[in-house]
Amino acid sequence: MDEMLLSIGELAARSGLSPKALRLYAESELLVPRRVDPFTGYRSYGADQVDRARLIAALRGIGMGLARIRVLCDLEGDAAAAELRSWWRQEEADTFSRAAAVHTLARDLGELPSEDTMTASTTTPRTASALHIGRERRTQQDAVLLRDLPSGRSLLAIADGFGIAEDLAAQILTAFTAALEHALESDPSAAPLTALETAWSAAEALVPADGEAGSTLTAALLDGDRLHVAHLGDTRVVLLRGEHIEHVTQDHTRLRSLVEAGRLSAEEVAAHPDRAVLNRALAAGAPTAPDLLVRRLEPGDLVLLTTDGLHAVVEPSALAEALAGDGQADLDALAGALVDLALAAGGPDNIALAVARA
């Protein structure tokens, strides 16, 4: 009897992978179709290749290289498990070695003299925000906050909650902002990054111990000609200067880190079932310390903070076009236009954003 063959669509449905991902694995010779029609080019797979497809995706998702995957997939049982553990032992050793080098380099960089000092400003940047429940969610778990601070500083912060606590994100923003204001009032000369890091503990204190809820948090403190950012999760900060767009933050997902390291392609991430899984967040069992970042600001720069209800739904080119085209518009109108973009793209998630012009 002939083997029962599956179309690429049927294999995608059974494996949970997209046809695009399966084509990538075929091109890499990790998952070769059993038959390719010479006239149509249609690919057919064996039913026994479903498990192999899932295994390849899982191994790519932890960062294993293509050559090692080919070896492992052809091993059986204990041999495959031993291969995986051997690969991971070297990964751990590599990480340990890099950690020592990072510590030394950070120490040396911290001893370098500053090139210049920040230019103080008494003019508060113009700001606006928007919050929308979206078209499919029944509850609002995103939150956004704007706050004018002494000495012309401005705080923009957003949070994206997940799990059973519907108002966790809003609670985190309130607690974090109060702690930041206290830190700045207690020591007006404190470095902004130090104040942001000090205030972060107030957000960490609200993490539910049972692990049933959590949140991202991204805060931007605009202070003269500097943008200071504390960031955790997949909420984002984008800086627009003229026609140039810089993505200041990086999403804290396991797969995104692998892309940055050149170990996974952007195409694979786009088609991977774990593409949105966070590995750092304000959640029980996850690393909760933030990235602390500084960027220089110039007059007219536009700063955008957004949850994934906007940036994960709207095509990057469309978002860039909207920012470049409407960046000089009224900020309230710009915020509304960005929400409209997300809704026009389906609006499957809550939407929160904040914008400021230096």
DRENDO-1510 file (C-alpha; in Angstrom, 1 decimal, always signed):
<recs>
REC; n; res; u; v; w
REC; 1; MET; +0.0; +0.0; +0.0 .
REC; 2; ASP; +1.3; +3.5; -0.9 .
REC; 3; GLU; +2.2; +5.7; +2.1 .
REC; 4; MET; -0.4; +8.2; +3.1 .
REC; 5; LEU; +1.0; +11.6; +2.1 .
REC; 6; LEU; +0.1; +15.0; +3.5 .
REC; 7; SER; +0.0; +18.3; +1.7 .
REC; 8; ILE; +2.0; +21.1; +3.2 .
REC; 9; GLY; -1.2; +22.6; +4.5 .
REC; 10; GLU; -2.1; +19.4; +6.2 .
REC; 11; LEU; +1.3; +19.0; +7.8 .
REC; 12; ALA; +1.1; +22.6; +9.0 .
REC; 13; ALA; -2.2; +21.9; +10.7 .
REC; 14; ARG; -1.0; +18.8; +12.4 .
REC; 15; SER; +2.4; +20.2; +13.5 .
REC; 16; GLY; +1.3; +23.7; +14.5 .
REC; 17; LEU; +3.8; +25.2; +12.2 .
REC; 18; SER; +3.1; +27.5; +9.3 .
REC; 19; PRO; +3.7; +26.5; +5.6 .
REC; 20; LYS; +6.3; +29.2; +5.5 .
REC; 21; ALA; +8.3; +27.6; +8.3 .
REC; 22; LEU; +8.0; +24.2; +6.6 .
REC; 23; ARG; +9.3; +25.6; +3.4 .
REC; 24; LEU; +12.3; +27.0; +5.3 .
REC; 25; TYR; +13.0; +23.6; +6.8 .
REC; 26; ALA; +12.7; +22.0; +3.4 .
REC; 27; GLU; +15.2; +24.5; +1.9 .
REC; 28; SER; +17.6; +23.7; +4.8 .
REC; 29; GLU; +17.2; +20.0; +4.1 .
REC; 30; LEU; +16.0; +19.4; +7.6 .
REC; 31; LEU; +12.6; +18.3; +6.5 .
REC; 32; VAL; +12.7; +17.1; +2.9 .
REC; 33; PRO; +9.3; +16.4; +1.3 .
REC; 34; ARG; +8.6; +12.8; +0.4 .
REC; 35; ARG; +7.4; +13.9; -3.0 .
REC; 36; VAL; +7.5; +17.0; -5.1 .
REC; 37; ASP; +5.2; +17.2; -8.1 .
REC; 38; PRO; +7.4; +17.9; -11.2 .
REC; 39; PHE; +4.7; +20.0; -12.8 .
REC; 40; THR; +3.1; +21.9; -10.0 .
REC; 41; GLY; +5.9; +21.9; -7.5 .
REC; 42; TYR; +3.4; +20.9; -4.8 .
REC; 43; ARG; +5.1; +19.2; -1.8 .
REC; 44; SER; +3.9; +16.1; -0.1 .
REC; 45; TYR; +5.0; +14.8; +3.3 .
REC; 46; GLY; +4.7; +11.6; +5.2 .
REC; 47; ALA; +2.5; +11.4; +8.2 .
REC; 48; ASP; +5.5; +10.2; +10.2 .
REC; 49; GLN; +7.2; +13.6; +9.5 .
REC; 50; VAL; +4.8; +15.5; +11.8 .
REC; 51; ASP; +6.9; +14.7; +14.9 .
REC; 52; ARG; +10.1; +15.6; +13.1 .
REC; 53; ALA; +8.7; +19.0; +12.1 .
REC; 54; ARG; +7.8; +19.7; +15.8 .
REC; 55; LEU; +11.2; +18.6; +17.0 .
REC; 56; ILE; +13.0; +20.8; +14.5 .
REC; 57; ALA; +11.0; +23.8; +15.5 .
REC; 58; ALA; +11.7; +23.1; +19.2 .
REC; 59; LEU; +15.4; +22.7; +18.6 .
REC; 60; ARG; +15.6; +25.9; +16.5 .
REC; 61; GLY; +13.6; +27.6; +19.2 .
REC; 62; ILE; +16.4; +26.9; +21.8 .
REC; 63; GLY; +19.1; +28.1; +19.4 .
REC; 64; MET; +20.6; +24.9; +18.1 .
REC; 65; GLY; +22.4; +25.2; +14.7 .
REC; 66; LEU; +21.2; +23.4; +11.6 .
REC; 67; ALA; +24.1; +21.0; +11.4 .
REC; 68; ARG; +23.6; +19.8; +15.0 .
REC; 69; ILE; +19.9; +19.4; +14.4 .
REC; 70; ARG; +20.5; +17.2; +11.4 .
REC; 71; VAL; +22.6; +14.9; +13.6 .
REC; 72; LEU; +20.2; +14.8; +16.5 .
REC; 73; CYS; +17.1; +14.2; +14.4 .
REC; 74; ASP; +18.7; +11.0; +13.0 .
REC; 75; LEU; +19.4; +9.6; +16.5 .
REC; 76; GLU; +17.0; +7.6; +18.6 .
REC; 77; GLY; +15.9; +7.9; +22.2 .
REC; 78; ASP; +18.7; +8.1; +24.7 .
REC; 79; ALA; +21.2; +8.9; +22.0 .
REC; 80; ALA; +19.3; +12.0; +21.0 .
REC; 81; ALA; +18.8; +13.1; +24.6 .
REC; 82; ALA; +22.5; +12.7; +25.2 .
REC; 83; GLU; +23.3; +14.8; +22.1 .
REC; 84; LEU; +21.0; +17.5; +23.4 .
REC; 85; ARG; +22.5; +17.6; +26.9 .
REC; 86; SER; +26.0; +17.7; +25.4 .
REC; 87; TRP; +25.1; +20.7; +23.3 .
REC; 88; TRP; +23.6; +22.4; +26.3 .
REC; 89; ARG; +26.7; +21.9; +28.5 .
REC; 90; GLN; +28.8; +23.8; +25.9 .
REC; 91; GLU; +26.1; +26.5; +25.8 .
REC; 92; GLU; +26.4; +26.9; +29.5 .
REC; 93; ALA; +30.1; +27.0; +29.4 .
REC; 94; ASP; +30.0; +29.6; +26.6 .
REC; 95; THR; +27.6; +31.7; +28.7 .
REC; 96; PHE; +29.9; +31.5; +31.7 .
REC; 97; SER; +32.9; +32.7; +29.7 .
REC; 98; ARG; +30.9; +35.6; +28.2 .
REC; 99; ALA; +29.7; +36.7; +31.6 .
REC; 100; ALA; +33.2; +37.1; +32.9 .
REC; 101; ALA; +34.2; +39.1; +29.8 .
REC; 102; VAL; +31.0; +41.3; +30.1 .
REC; 103; HIS; +31.9; +42.1; +33.8 .
REC; 104; THR; +35.4; +43.2; +32.9 .
REC; 105; LEU; +34.3; +45.3; +29.9 .
REC; 106; ALA; +31.5; +46.9; +31.9 .
REC; 107; ARG; +34.0; +47.9; +34.6 .
REC; 108; ASP; +36.3; +49.4; +32.0 .
REC; 109; LEU; +33.6; +51.3; +30.3 .
REC; 110; GLY; +32.3; +52.7; +33.6 .
REC; 111; GLU; +35.8; +54.2; +34.2 .
REC; 112; LEU; +35.8; +56.1; +30.9 .
REC; 113; PRO; +35.4; +59.9; +31.1 .
REC; 114; SER; +32.1; +61.3; +29.9 .
REC; 115; GLU; +32.3; +63.1; +26.5 .
REC; 116; ASP; +30.0; +65.9; +27.7 .
REC; 117; THR; +27.3; +66.8; +30.1 .
REC; 118; MET; +23.6; +66.9; +29.6 .
REC; 119; THR; +22.0; +70.1; +28.5 .
REC; 120; ALA; +19.4; +71.1; +31.1 .
REC; 121; SER; +16.0; +72.2; +29.9 .
REC; 122; THR; +13.1; +73.8; +31.7 .
REC; 123; THR; +10.7; +73.2; +28.8 .
REC; 124; THR; +8.5; +70.2; +29.2 .
REC; 125; PRO; +8.2; +68.0; +26.1 .
REC; 126; ARG; +4.8; +67.8; +24.5 .
REC; 127; THR; +3.1; +64.5; +25.1 .
REC; 128; ALA; +0.0; +62.5; +24.3 .
REC; 129; SER; -1.3; +59.0; +24.9 .
REC; 130; ALA; -4.0; +56.6; +23.7 .
REC; 131; LEU; -5.6; +53.5; +25.2 .
REC; 132; HIS; -8.0; +51.2; +23.4 .
REC; 133; ILE; -9.4; +47.8; +24.3 .
REC; 134; GLY; -9.2; +46.5; +20.7 .
REC; 135; ARG; -11.8; +44.6; +18.7 .
REC; 136; GLU; -11.5; +41.2; +20.3 .
REC; 137; ARG; -10.5; +41.5; +23.9 .
REC; 138; ARG; -13.2; +41.7; +26.6 .
REC; 139; THR; -11.0; +43.3; +29.2 .
REC; 140; GLN; -8.4; +46.1; +29.2 .
REC; 141; GLN; -5.0; +44.8; +30.5 .
REC; 142; ASP; -2.8; +47.5; +28.9 .
REC; 143; ALA; -2.1; +50.7; +30.8 .
REC; 144; VAL; -0.4; +54.0; +29.9 .
REC; 145; LEU; +0.7; +57.0; +32.1 .
REC; 146; LEU; +2.1; +60.4; +31.4 .
REC; 147; ARG; +3.5; +62.6; +34.1 .
REC; 148; ASP; +5.3; +66.0; +34.2 .
REC; 149; LEU; +8.1; +66.0; +36.7 .
REC; 150; PRO; +10.1; +68.9; +38.2 .
REC; 151; SER; +12.9; +70.5; +36.3 .
REC; 152; GLY; +11.2; +70.1; +32.9 .
REC; 153; ARG; +11.4; +66.3; +33.0 .
REC; 154; SER; +8.6; +64.1; +31.6 .
REC; 155; LEU; +7.8; +60.5; +32.2 .
REC; 156; LEU; +6.0; +58.2; +29.7 .
REC; 157; ALA; +5.3; +54.7; +30.8 .
REC; 158; ILE; +3.3; +51.8; +29.4 .
REC; 159; ALA; +2.6; +48.2; +30.7 .
REC; 160; ASP; +0.9; +45.2; +29.2 .
REC; 161; GLY; -0.6; +42.8; +31.7 .
REC; 162; PHE; -1.3; +39.1; +31.2 .
REC; 163; GLY; -3.0; +36.4; +33.2 .
REC; 164; ILE; -5.9; +36.7; +35.5 .
REC; 165; ALA; -5.2; +40.1; +37.2 .
REC; 166; GLU; -7.0; +42.6; +34.9 .
REC; 167; ASP; -5.7; +45.7; +36.6 .
REC; 168; LEU; -2.1; +44.6; +37.3 .
REC; 169; ALA; -0.6; +46.8; +34.6 .
REC; 170; ALA; -2.3; +49.9; +35.9 .
REC; 171; GLN; -1.3; +49.1; +39.5 .
REC; 172; ILE; +2.3; +48.7; +38.4 .
REC; 173; LEU; +2.4; +52.0; +36.6 .
REC; 174; THR; +1.0; +53.8; +39.6 .
REC; 175; ALA; +3.4; +52.3; +42.1 .
REC; 176; PHE; +6.4; +52.7; +39.8 .
REC; 177; THR; +5.6; +56.4; +39.2 .
REC; 178; ALA; +5.1; +57.2; +42.9 .
REC; 179; ALA; +8.4; +55.5; +43.7 .
REC; 180; LEU; +10.2; +57.4; +40.9 .
REC; 181; GLU; +8.8; +60.7; +42.1 .
REC; 182; HIS; +10.0; +59.9; +45.6 .
REC; 183; ALA; +13.4; +59.0; +44.4 .
REC; 184; LEU; +13.9; +62.2; +42.5 .
REC; 185; GLU; +12.5; +64.3; +45.3 .
REC; 186; SER; +14.7; +62.6; +47.9 .
REC; 187; ASP; +17.8; +63.2; +45.8 .
REC; 188; PRO; +17.4; +65.8; +43.1 .
REC; 189; SER; +21.0; +65.3; +42.0 .
REC; 190; ALA; +20.5; +61.5; +41.5 .
REC; 191; ALA; +21.3; +60.2; +38.0 .
REC; 192; PRO; +18.0; +59.4; +36.1 .
REC; 193; LEU; +19.0; +55.8; +35.5 .
REC; 194; THR; +19.7; +55.4; +39.2 .
REC; 195; ALA; +16.3; +56.8; +40.0 .
REC; 196; LEU; +14.6; +54.5; +37.5 .
REC; 197; GLU; +16.4; +51.5; +38.8 .
REC; 198; THR; +15.5; +52.4; +42.4 .
REC; 199; ALA; +11.8; +52.8; +41.5 .
REC; 200; TRP; +11.7; +49.5; +39.7 .
REC; 201; SER; +11.6; +47.6; +43.0 .
REC; 202; ALA; +8.1; +49.1; +43.6 .
REC; 203; ALA; +7.0; +47.4; +40.4 .
REC; 204; GLU; +8.7; +44.1; +41.3 .
REC; 205; ALA; +6.9; +44.1; +44.6 .
REC; 206; LEU; +3.5; +43.8; +42.9 .
REC; 207; VAL; +4.4; +40.6; +41.0 .
REC; 208; PRO; +1.9; +37.9; +42.0 .
REC; 209; ALA; +3.7; +35.0; +43.7 .
REC; 210; ASP; +1.3; +32.4; +42.3 .
REC; 211; GLY; +2.5; +33.0; +38.8 .
REC; 212; GLU; -1.0; +33.4; +37.4 .
REC; 213; ALA; -0.4; +37.0; +36.2 .
REC; 214; GLY; +2.3; +39.3; +35.1 .
REC; 215; SER; +3.1; +42.4; +33.1 .
REC; 216; THR; +5.7; +44.1; +31.0 .
REC; 217; LEU; +6.8; +47.6; +31.9 .
REC; 218; THR; +8.6; +50.2; +29.8 .
REC; 219; ALA; +9.3; +53.7; +31.1 .
REC; 220; ALA; +10.9; +56.7; +29.3 .
REC; 221; LEU; +12.2; +59.7; +31.3 .
REC; 222; LEU; +12.9; +62.7; +29.0 .
REC; 223; ASP; +15.4; +65.0; +30.7 .
REC; 224; GLY; +16.9; +67.8; +28.6 .
REC; 225; ASP; +18.8; +66.3; +25.7 .
REC; 226; ARG; +18.7; +62.7; +27.1 .
REC; 227; LEU; +16.2; +59.9; +26.9 .
REC; 228; HIS; +16.5; +57.5; +29.8 .
REC; 229; VAL; +14.7; +54.2; +29.5 .
REC; 230; ALA; +13.9; +51.3; +31.9 .
REC; 231; HIS; +12.5; +48.4; +30.0 .
REC; 232; LEU; +11.2; +44.8; +30.5 .
REC; 233; GLY; +9.1; +42.7; +28.2 .
REC; 234; ASP; +7.9; +43.3; +24.7 .
REC; 235; THR; +6.6; +46.8; +25.0 .
REC; 236; ARG; +8.8; +49.1; +23.0 .
REC; 237; VAL; +10.4; +52.5; +22.7 .
REC; 238; VAL; +11.0; +53.9; +19.2 .
REC; 239; LEU; +12.9; +57.1; +18.5 .
REC; 240; LEU; +12.1; +59.0; +15.3 .
REC; 241; ARG; +14.6; +61.7; +14.1 .
REC; 242; GLY; +13.7; +63.1; +10.7 .
REC; 243; GLU; +13.2; +60.1; +8.6 .
REC; 244; HIS; +15.4; +57.8; +10.7 .
REC; 245; ILE; +13.7; +55.4; +13.1 .
REC; 246; GLU; +15.6; +53.7; +15.9 .
REC; 247; HIS; +14.2; +50.8; +17.9 .
REC; 248; VAL; +15.7; +51.7; +21.2 .
REC; 249; THR; +14.5; +48.6; +23.1 .
REC; 250; GLN; +14.6; +44.9; +22.2 .
REC; 251; ASP; +11.8; +42.5; +22.9 .
REC; 252; HIS; +12.6; +40.1; +25.8 .
REC; 253; THR; +11.5; +37.0; +24.0 .
REC; 254; ARG; +13.6; +33.8; +23.8 .
REC; 255; LEU; +13.4; +33.8; +20.0 .
REC; 256; ARG; +14.2; +37.5; +19.6 .
REC; 257; SER; +17.5; +37.0; +21.5 .
REC; 258; LEU; +18.4; +34.2; +19.1 .
REC; 259; VAL; +17.8; +36.4; +16.1 .
REC; 260; GLU; +20.0; +39.1; +17.6 .
REC; 261; ALA; +22.7; +36.5; +18.1 .
REC; 262; GLY; +22.4; +35.4; +14.4 .
REC; 263; ARG; +21.2; +31.9; +15.4 .
REC; 264; LEU; +17.7; +32.2; +14.1 .
REC; 265; SER; +16.3; +34.0; +11.1 .
REC; 266; ALA; +13.6; +36.6; +11.3 .
REC; 267; GLU; +11.6; +34.5; +8.9 .
REC; 268; GLU; +11.7; +31.5; +11.2 .
REC; 269; VAL; +10.6; +33.7; +14.2 .
REC; 270; ALA; +7.7; +35.0; +12.2 .
REC; 271; ALA; +6.5; +31.5; +11.6 .
REC; 272; HIS; +7.3; +30.0; +14.9 .
REC; 273; PRO; +4.6; +29.0; +17.4 .
REC; 274; ASP; +6.6; +30.4; +20.4 .
REC; 275; ARG; +7.4; +33.8; +18.8 .
REC; 276; ALA; +5.6; +35.8; +21.4 .
REC; 277; VAL; +6.7; +33.9; +24.5 .
REC; 278; LEU; +8.5; +36.2; +26.9 .
REC; 279; ASN; +11.6; +35.1; +28.9 .
REC; 280; ARG; +11.8; +38.3; +30.9 .
REC; 281; ALA; +8.9; +40.0; +32.5 .
REC; 282; LEU; +7.4; +41.1; +35.8 .
REC; 283; ALA; +6.2; +37.6; +36.6 .
REC; 284; ALA; +6.9; +34.9; +39.1 .
REC; 285; GLY; +9.9; +32.8; +38.1 .
REC; 286; ALA; +11.1; +35.2; +35.4 .
REC; 287; PRO; +14.1; +37.6; +35.6 .
REC; 288; THR; +12.5; +40.9; +36.6 .
REC; 289; ALA; +15.5; +43.3; +36.3 .
REC; 290; PRO; +15.1; +45.9; +33.5 .
REC; 291; ASP; +17.3; +47.0; +30.7 .
REC; 292; LEU; +18.6; +50.5; +31.4 .
REC; 293; LEU; +19.3; +52.6; +28.3 .
REC; 294; VAL; +20.3; +56.2; +27.4 .
REC; 295; ARG; +19.9; +57.9; +24.1 .
REC; 296; ARG; +20.7; +61.5; +23.0 .
REC; 297; LEU; +17.7; +63.7; +22.0 .
REC; 298; GLU; +17.7; +66.5; +19.5 .
REC; 299; PRO; +14.9; +69.2; +19.2 .
REC; 300; GLY; +12.0; +67.8; +17.2 .
REC; 301; ASP; +12.8; +64.1; +18.0 .
REC; 302; LEU; +9.7; +62.0; +18.4 .
REC; 303; VAL; +9.6; +59.3; +21.1 .
REC; 304; LEU; +7.0; +56.5; +20.8 .
REC; 305; LEU; +6.2; +53.9; +23.5 .
REC; 306; THR; +3.8; +51.1; +22.4 .
REC; 307; THR; +2.4; +47.8; +23.5 .
REC; 308; ASP; +2.3; +44.8; +21.1 .
REC; 309; GLY; -1.3; +45.7; +20.3 .
REC; 310; LEU; +0.2; +48.2; +17.9 .
REC; 311; HIS; +3.7; +47.0; +16.9 .
REC; 312; ALA; +2.8; +43.3; +16.6 .
REC; 313; VAL; -0.2; +44.0; +14.4 .
REC; 314; VAL; +0.7; +46.9; +12.1 .
REC; 315; GLU; +3.3; +46.1; +9.4 .
REC; 316; PRO; +6.6; +47.8; +10.3 .
REC; 317; SER; +6.6; +49.7; +7.0 .
REC; 318; ALA; +3.1; +51.0; +7.6 .
REC; 319; LEU; +4.1; +52.1; +11.1 .
REC; 320; ALA; +7.2; +53.8; +9.9 .
REC; 321; GLU; +5.2; +55.6; +7.2 .
REC; 322; ALA; +2.7; +56.8; +9.7 .
REC; 323; LEU; +5.4; +58.1; +12.0 .
REC; 324; ALA; +7.3; +59.8; +9.2 .
REC; 325; GLY; +4.2; +61.3; +7.6 .
REC; 326; ASP; +2.4; +62.4; +10.8 .
REC; 327; GLY; +5.3; +62.9; +13.1 .
REC; 328; GLN; +5.0; +66.6; +12.9 .
REC; 329; ALA; +1.3; +66.6; +13.3 .
REC; 330; ASP; -0.6; +67.3; +16.6 .
REC; 331; LEU; +0.4; +64.6; +19.0 .
REC; 332; ASP; -3.2; +63.8; +20.0 .
REC; 333; ALA; -4.0; +63.4; +16.4 .
REC; 334; LEU; -1.0; +61.2; +15.8 .
REC; 335; ALA; -1.9; +59.0; +18.8 .
REC; 336; GLY; -5.4; +58.6; +17.4 .
REC; 337; ALA; -4.1; +57.7; +13.9 .
REC; 338; LEU; -1.9; +55.0; +15.3 .
REC; 339; VAL; -4.8; +53.4; +17.2 .
REC; 340; ASP; -6.8; +53.5; +13.9 .
REC; 341; LEU; -3.9; +51.7; +12.2 .
REC; 342; ALA; -4.1; +48.9; +14.8 .
REC; 343; LEU; -7.8; +48.6; +14.5 .
REC; 344; ALA; -7.7; +48.6; +10.7 .
REC; 345; ALA; -5.3; +45.6; +11.0 .
REC; 346; GLY; -7.9; +43.7; +13.0 .
REC; 347; GLY; -7.2; +45.1; +16.5 .
REC; 348; PRO; -6.9; +41.6; +18.1 .
REC; 349; ASP; -5.2; +42.9; +21.2 .
REC; 350; ASN; -5.4; +45.8; +23.7 .
REC; 351; ILE; -3.6; +48.9; +22.4 .
REC; 352; ALA; -1.6; +51.4; +24.5 .
REC; 353; LEU; +0.8; +54.0; +23.3 .
REC; 354; ALA; +2.4; +57.3; +24.4 .
REC; 355; VAL; +4.2; +59.8; +22.3 .
REC; 356; ALA; +6.4; +62.8; +23.1 .
REC; 357; ARG; +8.3; +65.4; +21.1 .
REC; 358; ALA; +11.5; +66.8; +22.4 .
</recs>
